Each structure stands twice: as C-alpha cells, then as structure tokens.
C-alpha cells in the first residue's frame, strides 16, 4: 500500500450509495477504485459528472479523480490484489413478494471470490463489506458465495448506510453513527481505519455488533422513520375532521424530549428508493419468521392512503361526480415538484407521479415543473404532461396550483405573480409551505394538510 494513502478500497457499484461512498473515502485520504459493468456510466463518471443528482458530488468526483485518489474501472481484478476492503454497493430491488432481490449482491460475492486468486496467499484477510441494504442473513450468504470460489482469507462485514438523499455527502463525512456488524478484531480495525477521520470530526458513535443485528438495524431505522411520518399524517387527517391545526399539535408533541421534532412534518406520504422497499422487505422477514409486524403493516396502508390525499382534495373542491368518466375535462393544473423530496432528482415512489395519474385519469391537463427531476419524468411519462421551464410558466392559464415537493424556491415564490397567471387563486399545498391565515387574507382558496384552524380564533 502506498504511504500516501491510508487504505486501499474497492467500491463495487456506482449507484447512489457507491458513488457517495467512493467520493467520501477518497475525501478521507484513502485510495479508492470504483467498479461498475456499465461502460457508459464509467465514461461519464471519469469526466467528473455524476449520473445521479446529489449536491456536492460532482465536485468531489472531479477533485479526487484529478488528484489520483479516486479511479474507476470495469475490472474487479484491477484493485483486488492490494485492497484492504471491498464494499458491495449494488442494487437490491424489491421482488414480487416484497423481499429484497439479492441476485446482484450474490453475483458480486461470486465475482470477488473468483478474483481473489490475484491476492498473495499470505495477504491479510480482505474485508468484504455489505453496504447495500440487505435482509438478515445476507452476510452469511455472501460469505458462502465467496468461499465457494477461493481459498484466500477474507471476512464479511455488514455496514449499512444511513444516507439522506439531498444531503448524502454531509451524512457520509459527518456521520452520527457508524454501524459495523463483524466477528473479528481485524475487520473492526479495518473499518475503524476507514471511518476514523469522519467519526473524530463528527463525534459520531462507533457501534460494533454482530452482522445480523447490523443488518436488522438498517431496516428498523427506516421503519421507525416511516412510522413517524405516517403517524403525523394520520394526526393531520384527524385535525381536519375536528378543526385542529397539525402545526400546533406537532410542536406540542415534538417538544417532549422523549419524542423529538424530527420526521413530524405532515405531507403527501413518504416515497423514494428506501422507505417503501425496505418496509416491504422487513414485513417479508417478519412473515417468514412467523412474526407479523402489525404496526408496520398499518404504516404501509396509511402511506398508501396519504399519497391520494391531495387528489381527493382536488376532487372534493371541484365536486367531481363519481360516475362521470372525465369530471376534470377541460381543466388545467400546474404541478410544482416531481421528486419525492427536495434536493434530489429521484422520482421513485414519488407522490407527484400518483397525483399525475389521478388527475389525467379524470381528464385534466397537467403542466409540471421541478428543479432537477423533469428529465426523469419525461423519460417515464413522455408527453402525458407538459413541461415548464420555470415555476411561473407552469401557472399560466391553470385552474389551480398544486405543490408536491418542498423545494425552498417554491416557498419563496412571488404569489402575486402566481395569482396573476392562474385563472383563480386556488392552491393545493401538499407540503404546507404557506400559512393558511395569510393565504386567506390575500384571497386564496388554500388547501393544505391538517390545518383547518388558525390562531387566534
């Protein structure tokens, strides 16, 4: 290993988790080789351009490739001979039965096993790290896949990621905890060497445990956050029935230090690549072990309902008759926000996509805008919707404005200009970006989530 670098790291898979990990470890002073089988993707990354949108990632990719700390290849054998650790960062798509599909993870395990012949027989054990989100027992399966193809020394570690899209770089380099499921002190030593700089800077916790516990920790963390989101959305719905304001309720309960304020923002339901898929995988694990997870079953059902709330408010406002084939025919809606959350271009399980389906099925025309996600939507929907280059353009001649993503630029929009472009001052705000009393005072018909009343009465 070169004295210039602390450790030699392989990162296999250049998707969301893999690219962030590769750039992050290079930032910590390690030598990193990213591996992917997609030639076009590798060519793009080598130019310093990330195939995904994540603030700060392009800069890190360009800087560390220029310094030589970060390289990319299509051949696993290029770096395995001297690597201290190899991170598996490939996809685990949801299978038809809800379980995580491990075919790509296990295929990488087999490939590592085949490539291990390039390592010296007396080399220290290679630490193979499951970074992908995987169900309990995956570390053992990866170990078996590798062992079937090599007699070289290696160990398999579970090191789940806890990255939030939109601030993943900060989460990686300033972690609040690093969870490592390993059986040996050697593996723990390597992992501490990789993350030590980050933990020292952030004051985050080092949590060593067994691999099954680490694997379950990732699912349990996402399940807890999803449960909190669905809980506050259920309370928001009740607020609308009883004349309360969910803003006051969440402040009241969030002030309890046992509860806290995070993930208590009502909205159109959770989406993205993690929560929906991980909940289904965890429910599948529960069923397989004759231990149904009833609270999470309710969470999934509550979220399914919540993603329809904005469409139901539109139907109610316009008096859509249930028997009419196209009750919104002739109406046009501006839709701000397509990604499942701000600061990302990810439209997987995004509420906006379901909202578009609902409105167009009712005969409406939809004009959409998003600061990052429009290319992804265009690739998926084509000309089913119209695309506006800026938020105001989307509003021109629309019957109402709908907001599905909490981009800060929308919250600071000039509502006077918006009103001048709409046919009527009607807004369906799925992110509660504005205050009901101020909107009412300005003559808006304003629909939000869980805020029927305002204060004072």
PyMOL commands that set and color helices and strands:
alter all, ss='L'
color gray80, all
select helices_A, chain A and resi 16-27+39-46+57-67+77-80+103-118+138-147+168-173+185-202+211-242+246-254+275-288+294-306+309-317+351-361+374-384+391-395+408-411+415-421+436-441
alter helices_A, ss='H'
color red, helices_A
select strands_A, chain A and resi 8-12+31-35+70-73+85-88+126-130+154-158+177-181+205-209+332-336+365-369+386-387+400-403+426-429+445-447
alter strands_A, ss='S'
color yellow, strands_A
deselect
rebuild
show_as cartoon
